[in-house]
Amino acid sequence: MRGVISAAGYVPYQRLDRSAIADFFGTGGGTGTRAVASYDEDTTTMGQAAADLALRSSDIEPEALWFVTSAPAYLEKTNAAAIHAALRLDAAVEALDLGGAVRSGIGALRAALGGKGRTLVVAADTRDGLPTGADEASAGDGAAAVLVGDDSDGPVLAEYLGGASRTLEVTERWRIPGGARSRTWEERFGAHVLGPAAAEAWQAALAGSGIDGAAGIDRLAVTGLNSRAVATALKAIGANAGSLVDPLINTVGNTATAHPALLLCSALEHAAPGETIAVVALADGVEAIILRATEAIADHRPAAPIAGQIAQGGSLSYGRFLAWRNMVTVEPPNRPAPARPSSSAANRRTDWKYGFTGSRDRSSEMVHLPPARVSQRGGAADEMDPAPMAHTSGTVASFTVDRLAYSPSPPTVFAVVDFDGGGRVPLELTDVDADEVHVGMRVVPTFRRLYTADDIHNYFWKARPLRDGASGSAPPGDSL
Amino acid sequence: MSSHGITDRVAVIGMGCTPFAEHWDASLDDLIIDAAHSAYRSAGIAQDEVDAFWFGTSQSAASGLGMAGPLKIEGKPVTRVENYCATGSEALRQACYAVASGAYDTAMALGAEKVKDGGYQGLNAFPIPTDGTQRTLTAAAMFSLMLPAYADRYGVDRDELRYVAARIASKNHHNGARNPLAQFRREMPAERICEMPAVAGMLSVFDCAGVADGAAAAIVCRAEDAHRWCADPLYVKGLSVVTGTGAGSLDPDYDYTTMPECAQAAADAYTQAGVTDPRSQLALAEVHDCFTPTELVLMEDLGFSERGAAWRDVLDGVFDLDGDLPVNTDGGLKSFGHPVGASGLRMLYEVWLQLRGEAPVDRRIPETGRTLGLTHNLGGYPGEIVSFVGVFGTKKER
């Protein structure tokens, strides 16, 4: 049996209330909220966050990591390698970037399900559109990760029953690399070509899965960036309303490349053993996959359920949203911009910079962050073991709000963090209001992009609040 | 630590100090020349009679060439030293040790910094290539960690401690207003400082040192030769540098209410100088008030106040110009300004003036019969500090 071994979604903390758009421009926007990647998040960091959650709820190591996005932080350089490093995966694990096209998200998932080996599919997107446009309002930022493998690798939560594909060469939605917006043809044209393709793919997927009609599907997710085409497809499929998975448009927004996997994760978080789940994605044709939840789903304990993440969003002003997305240029702090990180220095310290791994002195047990060769206590040299800290919670010992330091989004909130079980390091706080920080606040490390200099993204770790007050050094559980 | 010291073996025989200011019209070379020539005149010594030179600059020049060139020092050793904001004191220490060793009869320590050609406010570190994981906080933010930590540890109301910090700044502005070389010569009531917007933690810009260009220089010689040039030299009683390991940023036991490196340097310097009760023995102290919380905590680290009592002593005026132990009588970094490489020698300049009765009358310390003065100069941040403490006196006892 082959299928999904683990799955997790990541919804960034910041939320934009869509009504703020019309409040500002007098037009555009809509209802509900969209999830917004913070100024220090990109598809790589969000992908890492989702992948980390997926791997936490299973102790199975992938053999390959496929990263899919339409908004890569780098071209030419492999973004999956940064995720790989931040997950502390073995060098033998192959990390690849796929895509550029929105279709690649569901495509990678279907390729993994139909392939072999343990493959971690990570899909992430940040979605931009010009102010007041439909994409700005309906889109959202987010990520999802699905670990695919065989039952010989570990318990399969949902067995892959089958899938189908229909490919169309159609210029229905497009974007030039580097462009700030996508362009679309008349929406009705997209519905005209995608609707029949959806019906065909759907019938083929059902037939290949041995399921007799839409009534045999318990949880159905149909997604695509052309909402009229999605409605047409739903009609063509003949889905019953009770089986429809919440498309998360009103809370998260359409995360495009990540959305099929995100909806699959969401469906798995609610599925009972034996239930069938179908995901149909419309993009330059149609991809459809059908799975059946196994008995193992009853024991599925997501590290951070999507519903819980949605419930914990922070409120972001529209002005700040526009600044973060480079839609408006705000006056930068009158300080020199930081220098680019040294590639050779970063490479020597991959374990620290990406893996957030310090060192623990064998004799004194003192944790050194960053890793040291000579112990602060006792002075023993080269008597250290790695001390991975990415999953360790900590407590704010002291903090300050720096209104003078360079930051892509001032002010900088910095805290001296003491980690459970030992280790101290001063870290920048993120996903936090300066006013809510206090000594004793519980925080967890989070992988972020500190700034970009000379087109080099400087990735490192910050700390963010453990919002439901969960304590202990265990994975944050529902408290993401 | 087996630190033997060089008590009474080296004397300061001349000093010079430029105004500290935004010297838009003066170059680093100008400042070096002005400070050096002023020191030569003060000692009545010719440049040719100085055997060796130590040049302290943090970021304004890269080698001894930066000093030998403008001064045209021919055929002599000129060495650049750097130790963060303690650079000027480090230059002095090297010059003193060189003379005490017998290697040279005379030496000059000169500190200079040109910070205002960068185009930005504040101090900006020269970027060393790194892995990009170093924190990017300002020094103000790092030192701002000390106020809430102190308030919590000693149960002081935060608003009251805010006022204490402002009172330190106000005192230093009061003193600086009486100093023709100082960058800021305006008195500033503590109440007004408290009303200013915070820029880092609880600190406002008036809790931060002035950023200035400037230079200062000292000429030292063997103590037994001092009277050849100077009727009333200052004798070096104790010199200490303690450099931390960065433990405070690593070790959860560190609580940001002290700078252990400073306490260790003070203990070492006091032992060398025979100081057992600094508060009653010192005539004045020039300390590194880069930010107001720094001066507060230093009063305890340097042994002027009991632990947890400095805030009260500040309110009681103990460190005022007419107090029991006047601190930063020239205005300190706060008001005199902080050209990084020059500050340590600027501190000694004030001790030079005060102990020898040359300070302007309106900021002269009361006559107490005390003959010792202290300079304390630090670089780095709470938790990772390089600290200098020097004790100097008018009486040679050995």
Contacts between the chains, C-beta under 8 A, distances in Angstrom:
chain1	res1	chain2	res2	distance
A	334	B	120	6.1
A	334	B	121	6.6
A	335	B	120	5.8
A	335	B	122	7.2
A	335	B	124	7.1
A	336	B	118	7.7
A	336	B	120	5.9
A	336	B	124	5.4
A	338	B	127	7.6
A	338	B	136	6.1
A	339	B	127	3.8
A	339	B	129	7.3
A	340	B	132	7.8
A	341	B	129	7.9
A	341	B	130	6.6
A	341	B	131	5.9
A	341	B	132	2.8
A	342	B	129	3.8
A	342	B	130	6.1
A	342	B	131	6.5
A	342	B	132	7.5
A	345	B	129	6.0
A	345	B	130	5.5
A	345	B	131	4.2
A	345	B	132	7.8
A	346	B	131	4.4
A	346	B	132	6.1
A	348	B	131	7.2
A	349	B	131	4.5
A	349	B	133	7.2
A	352	B	131	7.2
A	352	B	133	6.4
A	353	B	131	5.1
A	353	B	132	6.7
A	353	B	133	5.2
A	366	B	250	7.8
A	366	B	251	7.5
A	368	B	250	6.0
A	369	B	250	6.8
A	370	B	133	6.7
A	372	B	250	7.9
A	376	B	245	6.1
A	376	B	247	5.5
A	376	B	250	5.5
A	376	B	251	6.3
A	397	B	252	6.8
A	397	B	255	7.8
A	398	B	145	4.8
A	398	B	148	6.7
A	398	B	149	5.6
A	398	B	256	5.5
A	399	B	145	7.6
A	400	B	137	7.4
A	400	B	141	4.7
A	400	B	142	7.7
A	400	B	144	4.6
A	400	B	145	5.4
A	400	B	200	6.1
A	400	B	201	4.0
A	401	B	141	7.7
A	401	B	198	7.5
A	401	B	200	7.1
A	401	B	201	6.3
A	402	B	137	5.4
A	402	B	138	5.6
A	402	B	140	7.3
A	402	B	141	3.6
A	402	B	144	7.9
A	402	B	199	8.0
A	402	B	200	5.0
A	402	B	201	7.8
A	403	B	198	7.1
A	403	B	199	4.8
A	403	B	200	6.4
A	404	B	122	6.6
A	404	B	138	4.5
A	404	B	140	5.9
A	404	B	141	7.1
A	404	B	199	5.3
A	404	B	200	5.9
A	405	B	136	5.6
A	405	B	137	5.6
A	405	B	138	4.8
A	405	B	141	6.4
A	406	B	136	6.3
A	407	B	136	7.7
A	412	B	136	7.2
A	412	B	137	6.8
A	412	B	141	7.4
A	414	B	135	6.8
A	414	B	137	5.2
A	414	B	141	6.2
A	416	B	145	6.8
A	416	B	249	7.7
A	416	B	256	7.6
A	418	B	252	4.3
A	422	B	252	7.2
A	423	B	252	7.7
A	424	B	249	6.9
A	424	B	250	5.7
A	424	B	251	6.2
A	424	B	252	4.7
A	424	B	254	7.8
A	425	B	249	7.0
A	425	B	250	7.6
A	426	B	135	5.3
A	426	B	137	7.4
A	426	B	249	5.9
A	427	B	135	7.7
A	428	B	135	7.2
A	428	B	136	7.9
A	439	B	148	7.3
A	439	B	152	7.2
A	450	B	132	6.9
A	450	B	136	7.6
A	458	B	132	4.1
A	459	B	132	7.9
A	460	B	132	6.3
A	460	B	133	4.7
